[in-house]
């Protein structure tokens, strides 16, 4: 058989092996509970059809096969010779001295990285629509992240060296860490013993002034002698706890708002248990978002308030305001949307989890009742960045016996919340899958036809440039569905780090552009960016200046929490936020 025939046969074998392996990976993922991001199918589902057969671009396949043969030959020829491989050292998983000084380990890491590059190249060579290609890439990324030699004690030279240096103490400690994490139900990302809600996180002084089965309303003690006459309400996401906005005094957006002279109220969501297993999207809109707005008005006597929604909290706030507008009510003078989606045309990586079958399964599973467990949701978001948020801690905690350093943000990230099944199933279909919220009159919520084009108040819209949960294009899309005067600002970094960026840190930067290019999906965020101006530091100052323009005149700060009707129930941060999932 000539060399061309050998090459063709090898290419065919490579294609078949890759396709078979990828079918297995995607099938396993479909039933493995890597997630419960919207629509991801959990363990135990047996009626899922096999993924469709994969076809690879023949030209790309042959090019990849030839490149692989050349590189693996070069790697094999270098074998166990002394020296280092620059490609290996560029990956931080293999950057320790133990990998450099151990030829076998270095070869193992180099071979793994070569295989990973080739498999990702094959994933990119898959023929099909973009969603299929994205699912294939995600499946390959998960498989390669899990199979790295750094994840196994028998192959991890750095962990082996530590075991020798500590005379086995690191292995013993790693086993203790593993047992502890198994008991708590999640991989530790930080030393959780260091933090306590209300003691060293969520410490801004305030009180609970209202509560029902959905939320507690917190009012914060003024830090200024006078406050703006128009109060300020924050609606955080109900899939997380509110204190991401109040981690420490120096990085608390809540404390910052109070210090700017705003009479500040925050929704603290209840962590749902079985008693809330039948609660719906309508329940959360009527009995939480709308109720919170009305209570703030009642306490302060203000005709209108300013409101902020963060992530899913922004979607909830937008829906509530549309319901109120349909009733002829406009209680919010200005709105702020932080990394929020109203138009779900661009949902980024999360789109790979969504299709008709997976949505129907969720509706069948929990549409009439049940709970989506908080840890399942948290695990899904972690696996969107598996090397950073999963395997990094597996290696450190268990193979090396290390205790991760204290980090308030990662403590919050591990403090998960449940969701009522009917709420989740409705949200999944009507936002992520069918994008009905952005369609005027398509949805009926709380007995009202929802039309976002009726929300004509001024809106400040913030998106993070590297956000993998709310892509920057998805955040910008809100400028296309809201008709009022809008200011769109883009910050550096991701979904959380971009938002929690206090001015005193003098970190990162943000971009502004008063012109908002119009256009249907894909929205014109790229055009907006071309004319945008970059500013060093935090976007908080820009937002604060904008909010002051809508906050009204200065009045004397209140001396007590709540009012005669709404008396203080307990100190902030309240009971609800302390309930574990």
Secondary structure, DSSP 4 states (H G I P E B T S, - for coil): --HHHHHHHHHHHHHHHHHHHHHHHHHHHHTTTS--STT---TT---PPPPPPPEE-HHHHHHHHHHHHHHHHHHHHHTT-SS--HHHHTSGGG-SHHHHH-HHHHHHHHHHHHHHHHHHHHHHTEES-HHHHHHHHHHHHHHHHHT-GGGSTTT-HHHHHHHHHTTTHHHHHHHHHHHHHHHHTS--SS-GGG--BTTTBS---EEEEEE-SSEEEEEEPPSSSEEESS-EEEE--TTS-GGGGSSSGGG-HHHHHHHTT--EEEEEE----GGGTT--HHHHIIIIIIHHHHHHHHHH--S-EEEEEETHHHHHHHHHHHHHHHTT---EEEEEEES--SSTT--GGGGGG--HHHHHHHHHHHSSS-EE-HHHHHHHHHHTTHIIIIIHHHIIIIIS-PPPPP-HHHHHHHS---EEHHHHHHHIIIIIIT-GGGSTTT-EETTEE--GGG--SEEEEEEETT-SSS-HHHHHTHHHH--S-EEEEEESS-TTTTTS--GGG--SEEEE-S-----SSSPTHHHHHHT-EEEES-THHHHHHHHHTTS--EEEPPSSSS-SSS---EETT-SGGG---
